[in-house]
Amino acid sequence: MAMNALPSALGRQPWGIIVPLTALVCFGSAVLYSAAGGHWMPWSAMHLVRFVVFLIMAMVIARFSRDFIRMMALPIYVVLLLLLMAVEALGFVGGGSQRWLNLGFIMLQPSELMKPGIVIILARFYDMLPPGATREVRSLMVPAVVIGLPAGLVMLQPDLGTSLAIMFGAVVVMFLAGLPMRWFIGAGIAAAIAIPILFFVALHDYQRQRVFTFLDPESDPLGTGYHITQSKIAIGSGGIFGKGFGNGSQSHLNYLPEPHTDFVFATMAEEWGMLGGLFVLFVFGLLLRYGLRVARDAPGRFSRLLAAGLTATIFFYAAVNLMMVMGLAPVVGIPLPFMSHGGSSMMTIMICVGLIMAVDRWGKRDMRGGFEDS
């Protein structure tokens, strides 16, 4: 029975998106292999192993029921909040930031897991509200506290990029839940007034310097503007077809900082050129189209908000990293999904993919009359 059921279970997987993602991860592994000077370790082999493990995890998540995910929304949020508090007390310091917990088998970054966590809890909250209640103040005040606690803890690490990612996914869910547009306009006006003040009061010196560098990177090309200057040199020197696999000088001669994490796209573009960049964008386009289609066809409010919020989270990851390495956004330390080396970021993205796959399955079961969404 089990052997007969296995091909059927495999056949129900969304291979139309799993295959392109696998191709992108293999491409990323090749880039990491080159960045390491032609060695599988320490980045390339681990990149492939992690993807296989987390792909299996995503397929398991895809089998979860709606009732189970809704039931677990609050416990997941509370556990992640406690882990963020643990980071402040026991966290591992690396690169000047305190963001990780050493669990032995993995250096866990709880702030990464809060990105899908915030989407799940807000989707559950608005699913519980009557449709008309989204215009009441409680539909804004409760989420403000739910968002503010983890965002504030992440800012203390300090990690501005992850804090913005958490807030971005949350705001997308709130917008799609039907909160009045005037609230968003008011929040935008308030932010425009507060940002100049917070820029000088709340941000650290290095964070302010990143903004200045973004505005004028050529003002200090050997100092604060070094990262983005070298990144643009690497991308531009690749041309249309690239310099060839293993022939990237910027990464191999250590001109390009963090060639295996934040600036992996620049490492790729130097060797594979514009064609490699178009392939990366094409796969991300397929993933985002899949997520939006699942959100559009999702059964029920919770499912729609969940799929849309998680798709927006993946979009934020990819868009900010690509803009960052091309000098279109300040350097905020957000990795490129499926290509950058890193266990926590890979786990987070695959949790998002697994939950979107789960929503896709819920919709298909409802079409067959499997169950009703409450």
C-alpha positions in Angstrom: 0.0 0.0 0.0 2.7 2.4 1.0 4.7 1.7 -2.2 1.6 2.2 -4.3 0.8 5.5 -2.6 4.2 7.0 -3.0 4.1 7.7 -6.8 0.6 9.3 -6.2 2.0 11.5 -3.4 4.9 12.6 -5.5 2.7 13.3 -8.5 0.6 15.7 -6.4 3.7 17.9 -5.7 3.8 21.2 -7.6 6.7 20.2 -9.8 6.2 23.2 -12.0 7.7 25.4 -9.3 9.9 22.8 -7.5 12.0 22.0 -10.6 12.8 25.7 -11.4 13.7 26.3 -7.7 16.0 23.3 -7.8 17.6 24.6 -10.9 18.2 28.0 -9.3 19.7 26.3 -6.1 22.0 24.2 -8.3 23.0 27.4 -10.1 23.6 29.1 -6.8 25.7 26.2 -5.7 27.9 26.5 -8.8 28.4 30.2 -8.0 29.4 29.4 -4.4 31.7 26.7 -5.7 33.5 29.3 -7.8 33.5 31.9 -5.0 35.3 29.4 -2.8 38.1 29.0 -5.4 36.8 25.8 -6.9 36.0 24.0 -3.7 32.8 22.3 -2.6 33.4 23.3 1.0 32.5 25.3 3.0 29.6 26.8 1.0 28.6 24.9 -2.1 28.0 21.4 -0.7 26.2 22.7 2.4 24.0 24.8 0.1 22.8 21.7 -1.7 22.4 19.6 1.4 20.3 22.3 3.2 18.0 22.7 0.2 17.3 19.0 0.0 16.6 18.9 3.8 14.4 22.0 3.7 12.6 20.9 0.5 11.6 17.8 2.3 10.5 20.0 5.2 8.5 22.2 2.8 6.7 19.1 1.4 5.8 18.0 4.9 4.5 21.5 5.7 2.4 21.3 2.6 0.5 18.4 4.1 -0.6 20.4 7.1 -4.3 21.2 7.3 -5.8 24.7 7.6 -7.1 24.0 11.0 -3.7 23.0 12.3 -2.0 26.1 10.9 -4.7 28.3 12.3 -4.4 26.6 15.7 -0.6 26.9 15.7 -0.5 30.6 14.7 -0.4 32.0 18.3 1.9 29.4 19.7 4.3 29.9 16.8 4.3 33.7 17.4 4.9 33.3 21.1 7.8 30.9 20.7 9.5 33.1 18.2 9.0 36.1 20.4 10.6 34.2 23.3 13.5 33.2 21.0 14.1 36.8 20.1 14.2 37.6 23.8 16.7 34.8 24.2 18.9 36.3 21.5 19.1 39.5 23.6 20.2 37.4 26.7 22.2 34.6 25.2 22.7 35.4 21.5 25.9 34.9 19.6 27.6 38.1 18.4 28.9 38.1 14.8 29.8 40.9 12.5 29.0 43.4 15.2 25.4 42.2 15.7 23.8 39.8 18.1 21.4 37.8 16.0 22.0 34.1 16.4 21.3 31.3 18.9 23.8 28.4 18.9 21.7 25.2 18.9 24.7 23.0 18.2 23.6 21.7 14.8 22.7 25.1 13.4 23.3 28.8 14.2 19.6 29.8 14.3 18.5 33.4 13.5 15.0 33.7 15.1 14.4 37.1 13.4 14.4 35.3 10.1 11.7 32.9 11.2 9.6 35.8 12.4 9.1 36.9 8.8 6.6 34.0 8.0 5.6 34.0 11.7 4.2 37.5 11.6 2.2 36.7 8.4 0.7 33.6 10.0 -0.5 35.4 13.2 -1.9 38.4 11.3 -3.7 36.2 8.8 -5.2 34.4 11.7 -6.2 37.6 13.5 -8.0 39.1 10.5 -9.6 35.7 9.7 -11.2 35.9 13.2 -12.5 39.4 12.7 -15.9 39.9 11.0 -15.4 41.6 7.6 -16.9 44.9 8.9 -14.6 45.0 11.9 -11.6 45.9 9.8 -12.7 49.5 10.0 -12.7 49.5 13.8 -9.7 50.7 15.7 -9.0 47.3 17.2 -8.1 46.0 13.7 -5.2 48.4 13.8 -4.1 48.6 17.4 -3.8 44.9 18.1 -1.7 44.2 15.0 0.4 47.3 15.9 1.4 45.6 19.2 1.9 42.2 17.5 4.2 43.8 14.9 5.9 46.3 17.2 7.2 43.7 19.7 9.3 41.6 17.3 10.3 44.5 15.1 11.6 46.4 18.2 13.5 43.4 19.4 15.1 42.9 16.0 16.1 46.6 15.9 18.0 46.1 19.1 20.2 43.4 17.6 20.6 45.7 15.5 19.2 44.4 12.2 17.3 47.1 10.2 16.9 45.0 7.1 15.1 42.1 8.8 13.0 44.5 10.9 11.8 46.2 7.6 11.1 42.7 6.1 8.9 41.8 9.1 7.0 45.0 8.8 6.6 44.7 5.0 4.9 41.3 5.1 2.7 42.6 8.0 1.6 45.7 6.1 0.8 43.7 3.0 -1.5 41.4 5.1 -3.1 44.4 6.8 -3.7 46.1 3.4 -5.3 43.0 1.8 -7.4 42.4 4.9 -9.3 45.6 4.0 -8.2 48.2 6.5 -9.3 51.7 5.4 -7.0 53.4 2.9 -6.9 56.6 4.9 -5.1 54.7 7.7 -2.3 53.8 5.3 -2.1 57.4 3.9 -2.0 58.7 7.5 0.7 56.2 8.4 2.7 57.3 5.3 2.5 60.9 6.3 3.5 60.1 9.9 6.4 58.1 8.6 7.6 60.9 6.3 7.6 63.2 9.3 9.2 60.7 11.7 11.9 59.3 9.4 14.2 62.4 9.5 13.9 62.4 13.3 14.5 58.7 13.7 17.4 58.8 11.2 19.4 60.9 13.7 18.0 59.5 16.9 17.3 55.8 16.5 19.8 54.6 13.9 23.3 53.6 14.7 26.2 55.5 13.1 27.0 52.7 10.6 23.3 52.6 9.6 23.3 56.3 8.9 26.5 56.0 7.0 25.0 53.3 4.8 22.3 55.8 3.7 24.9 58.5 2.9 26.9 55.9 1.0 23.8 54.9 -1.0 23.1 58.5 -1.9 26.8 59.1 -3.0 28.9 55.9 -3.1 31.6 57.5 -5.1 32.3 60.0 -2.3 34.4 57.4 -0.5 35.0 54.5 -2.9 37.8 53.0 -0.7 35.9 53.4 2.6 32.2 53.4 3.2 31.4 53.1 -0.5 33.7 50.2 -1.1 31.1 47.4 -1.0 28.6 48.9 -3.5 31.4 50.2 -5.7 33.0 46.8 -6.1 29.6 45.2 -6.5 28.7 47.4 -9.4 32.2 46.9 -11.0 31.6 43.1 -10.8 28.1 43.3 -12.3 29.1 45.7 -15.1 32.3 43.8 -16.0 30.3 40.7 -16.7 28.7 42.1 -19.7 26.1 40.0 -21.6 27.8 36.6 -21.4 30.1 37.0 -18.4 33.8 36.2 -18.0 33.1 32.5 -17.7 32.7 30.0 -14.9 35.5 30.4 -12.4 37.0 33.5 -14.0 35.6 36.2 -11.8 38.4 38.5 -10.6 36.4 40.6 -8.2 35.5 37.6 -5.9 38.6 35.5 -6.5 40.9 38.4 -5.7 38.9 39.4 -2.6 37.8 42.8 -4.0 34.1 41.9 -3.6 33.1 41.7 0.1 30.8 38.8 1.2 30.8 37.2 -2.3 28.9 34.1 -0.9 26.1 35.9 1.0 24.8 39.4 0.5 26.7 40.0 -2.8 26.3 36.6 -4.4 24.4 38.1 -7.3 27.4 40.3 -8.1 29.6 37.2 -8.0 27.3 35.4 -10.4 26.8 38.4 -12.8 30.6 38.8 -13.2 31.0 35.2 -14.4 27.6 34.5 -16.1 26.7 38.0 -17.3 23.3 39.4 -18.1 22.1 36.0 -19.2 22.7 34.5 -15.8 20.9 37.5 -14.2 17.9 37.0 -16.5 17.7 33.3 -15.5 17.7 34.3 -11.8 14.9 36.9 -12.5 13.0 34.4 -14.6 12.9 31.8 -11.7 11.9 34.4 -9.2 9.2 35.6 -11.6 7.8 32.0 -11.8 7.8 31.7 -8.0 6.0 35.0 -7.5 3.5 34.2 -10.2 2.8 30.9 -8.5 2.3 32.5 -5.1 0.0 35.2 -6.5 -2.1 32.6 -8.3 -2.4 30.5 -5.2 -3.4 33.6 -3.2 -6.0 34.5 -5.9 -7.5 31.0 -5.9 -7.2 30.3 -2.2 -10.3 29.1 -0.3 -11.2 31.5 2.4 -9.8 34.7 4.0 -7.1 33.1 6.1 -5.7 31.2 3.1 -5.7 34.2 0.9 -3.9 36.5 3.4 -1.4 33.7 4.3 -0.4 33.0 0.6 -0.3 36.7 -0.3 1.7 37.7 2.7 4.3 35.0 2.3 4.6 35.8 -1.4 5.2 39.4 -0.5 7.9 38.3 2.0 9.8 36.4 -0.7 9.4 39.4 -3.0 10.9 41.7 -0.4 13.9 39.3 0.1 14.7 39.2 -3.6 13.9 42.7 -4.6 15.9 44.4 -1.8 18.9 42.2 -2.3 19.0 42.8 -6.1 18.5 46.6 -5.6 21.1 46.6 -2.9 23.9 45.0 -5.0 23.1 47.3 -7.9 23.2 50.4 -5.8 19.5 51.1 -6.0 19.0 50.6 -2.2 21.2 51.0 0.9 23.1 47.9 2.0 20.9 46.3 4.7 22.3 42.7 4.8 19.4 40.8 3.2 20.5 37.5 1.4 19.3 36.5 -2.0 16.9 33.5 -1.7 18.1 30.2 -3.0 21.6 31.5 -3.9 23.1 33.1 -0.8 24.9 30.8 1.7 23.0 30.6 5.0 20.9 28.1 6.9 18.4 30.4 8.6 17.5 32.3 5.5 17.1 29.1 3.4 14.9 27.6 6.1 12.7 30.7 6.2 12.2 30.9 2.5 11.4 27.1 2.3 8.9 27.5 5.1 7.2 30.2 3.0 7.3 28.0 0.0 5.9 25.0 2.0 3.0 27.1 3.4 2.2 28.4 -0.1 2.2 24.8 -1.4 -0.2 24.0 1.5 -2.6 26.7 0.5 -2.4 25.5 -3.1 -3.4 22.0 -1.8 -6.2 23.4 0.3 -7.7 25.1 -2.8 -7.5 22.0 -4.9 -9.1 19.9 -2.2 -11.9 22.4 -1.9 -12.5 22.3 -5.6 -12.9 18.5 -5.3 -15.2 19.0 -2.3 -12.6 17.8 0.3 -13.6 20.2 3.0 -14.9 23.7 3.7 -13.0 26.7 5.0 -14.5 28.3 8.0 
